[in-house]
Amino acid sequence: MNDEWLPFVYRGFYDVPRAIVVEPEGESLLLDCPFDEATDDYPPFYVVYRLSPEGRDKCAELSWIGLEHLGAPVGRVQVRDIQFDASKRHLIHGGFLEKVHAA
């Protein structure tokens, strides 16, 4: 079990960060939870992508639009299964890795 608290960067915030890049064990992962116009809400899950080196480099840019296209989908994890630090803006508990399920 990954019991570490991992630093992350994010874009967008509504109750929780909506696009997160975290680097557990040397790989770059994007957790994406974009607004769904059809339901007028955010979905209850993040789609997890393993980013390519190009995708990792793009994280330094202001806009992450299209970042998911620079990665390979890994699965999904429920937003409720993610533990954040108290501010929800700095650290994510690595235990989420065990809860990623193929979509």
C-alpha positions as CSV (number, residue, x, y, z in Angstrom):
1,M,0.0,0.0,0.0
2,N,1.3,3.4,-0.9
3,D,1.1,5.3,2.4
4,E,2.9,8.5,1.3
5,W,1.6,12.0,0.9
6,L,2.6,13.2,-2.5
7,P,2.8,16.8,-3.7
8,F,0.8,17.7,-6.8
9,V,0.0,20.6,-9.1
10,Y,-3.4,21.4,-10.3
11,R,-5.6,23.5,-12.5
12,G,-9.2,24.3,-11.7
13,F,-10.9,24.0,-8.4
14,Y,-14.5,23.4,-7.4
15,D,-14.8,21.6,-4.0
16,V,-11.6,19.7,-5.0
17,P,-8.9,20.2,-7.7
18,R,-10.3,19.2,-11.0
19,A,-7.1,18.5,-13.0
20,I,-4.2,17.1,-11.0
21,V,-0.7,16.0,-12.0
22,V,1.1,13.9,-9.5
23,E,4.3,11.9,-9.8
24,P,4.3,8.7,-7.8
25,E,7.3,6.4,-8.2
26,G,8.8,8.3,-11.1
27,E,5.8,8.4,-13.4
28,S,3.6,11.3,-14.2
29,L,-0.2,10.8,-13.8
30,L,-3.0,13.2,-14.8
31,L,-6.2,12.9,-12.8
32,D,-8.8,14.7,-14.9
33,C,-12.4,15.6,-13.8
34,P,-13.7,18.1,-16.4
35,F,-17.1,19.8,-16.2
36,D,-19.8,17.9,-18.0
37,E,-22.0,20.3,-19.9
38,A,-24.7,17.6,-20.5
39,T,-25.3,17.1,-16.8
40,D,-24.3,20.6,-15.7
41,D,-22.0,19.2,-13.1
42,Y,-18.7,17.5,-12.5
43,P,-18.5,13.7,-12.7
44,P,-18.0,11.7,-9.4
45,F,-14.7,10.3,-10.7
46,Y,-11.3,11.3,-12.1
47,V,-10.1,9.7,-15.3
48,V,-6.4,8.7,-14.8
49,Y,-3.8,9.0,-17.6
50,R,-0.2,8.1,-17.6
51,L,1.5,11.1,-19.2
52,S,4.1,10.9,-21.9
53,P,7.3,13.0,-21.5
54,E,5.7,15.6,-23.7
55,G,2.7,15.7,-21.5
56,R,4.9,16.1,-18.4
57,D,6.7,19.0,-20.0
58,K,3.3,20.7,-20.9
59,C,2.5,20.7,-17.1
60,A,4.7,23.8,-16.8
61,E,2.4,25.7,-19.1
62,L,-0.5,27.9,-17.9
63,S,-3.1,26.0,-19.9
64,W,-3.6,22.2,-19.6
65,I,-6.2,22.1,-22.4
66,G,-5.7,18.8,-24.3
67,L,-3.2,17.5,-21.8
68,E,-5.2,14.2,-21.6
69,H,-4.3,13.6,-25.3
70,L,-0.6,13.4,-24.3
71,G,-1.2,10.4,-22.1
72,A,-2.6,6.9,-22.1
73,P,-5.7,6.2,-20.1
74,V,-5.1,4.0,-17.1
75,G,-8.6,3.9,-15.5
76,R,-10.8,5.8,-13.1
77,V,-10.9,6.6,-9.4
78,Q,-13.8,7.9,-7.5
79,V,-13.4,11.5,-6.2
80,R,-14.7,10.3,-2.8
81,D,-11.7,7.8,-2.6
82,I,-9.1,10.6,-2.8
83,Q,-7.6,12.0,0.4
84,F,-6.2,15.5,0.2
85,D,-4.4,17.6,2.8
86,A,-6.6,20.0,4.7
87,S,-6.3,22.7,2.1
88,K,-7.0,20.2,-0.8
89,R,-4.3,22.1,-2.7
90,H,-0.9,20.6,-1.9
91,L,-0.8,16.9,-1.0
92,I,-2.6,13.8,-2.1
93,H,-2.5,10.5,-0.3
94,G,-0.8,7.8,-2.5
95,G,-3.4,5.2,-1.5
96,F,-5.6,6.4,-4.4
97,L,-3.3,4.3,-6.7
98,E,-4.8,1.1,-5.3
99,K,-8.3,2.3,-6.1
100,V,-7.8,3.1,-9.8
101,H,-10.0,0.7,-11.8
102,A,-10.0,0.1,-15.5
103,A,-12.8,2.1,-17.2
